[in-house]
Amino acid sequence: MKKVTAYQCSFCKKSSAKIFLSQSGCKKHENRCWLNPARKSCATCVNIYAVEGNGRGWRCSEGVAIPFASKISDCFKWEHSGTIFDGEDE
């Protein structure tokens, strides 16, 4: 058995966080991770809300886009929130 060092995304949901063998690979992922608030994506915006119905869907209260239908980042209506996983059991 051999001990190895691994790197974990600081933003992914803790119960399913991505693991990387290289620091550079992890850094690349973190720079494009949708749960990284610096991306200003739907997943970290206060304007997103869950819609119940046929499964679970998401809507933007500002009407910018249908969240997660397209990969929105650097949104001009973005306001910091937690993440879409806040309040879920880990």
N, C-alpha and C positions, 0 to 999 in steps of 0.2 A: 504494500500500500504506500502511496506517495501523497504527501500533503501538498496542496496547491493553494495559491492565492486567487481569489475571485473578486469581482467588483459588481456592485448592485446599483441599479438605478435609484436615485434619491426621490424620484417623483412617482414611479409606478405604484399601483396598489400593493400594499405590503404582502398580502397573501399570494400574489402572483407576480412579484417584481422580477424583472429581467436580470439575469446573471451573465456576466461577461468575464472572459479569461484575461482580457487586456484592458488596461486603464483607458487607452485611446478608443477602443471599441465602445466602452461604456460612455465616455464623454461624447462621442458622436451620437449615440442613442439619446442621451439626455438633451442634447441640443435640438433634437427633433421630436422629443417625447410630448404627446398631447397633454400630459398632466403637468408639464413644466410651465409655471405661470409666465415666464418670460416669452413664451410663444404667443400669448394672448389668444388662446384657442377657446372654443366653446366649452371644453371640459373644465375650465377654471374660471368661467365667467358668471357673474351674479345674474345676468339676464337670461340664463337658461333655466327651464323648468320642465319637470316630468309631466307627461300626458298619459293618463290611464286609458285603456281601451283594448284594442287588439294587440296584446303584448304591451310593451312599454316603449314609448316614444319620447322625443324631446322637442321642445320649441324654443324659439328665441323671442323674448318679450319685446325686443326692438325691431323684429322683422327683418333682420339683416340676411338671414339664410335659414335653411332647415338644418339644424345642427347635425353634424356627422354625415350628412348626405354629400357634402363636399368638405374638403379639408381646409377650413378657414383658420388662418393665423394672422396675427397683427391686425385684428379687427378694430376699426375706429370707434366702435361702440362698447368695446370690452371694458369691464370693470372687475377688479379683483374679487374673487370669492374663494371658497375652499376648492374642492374638486367634486366631480360627480359622485365620487365614492365616499364623501364625508357622511358620517352617520351609519355606514354599513358595518356589519361585524367583520372583523378581520379574519 
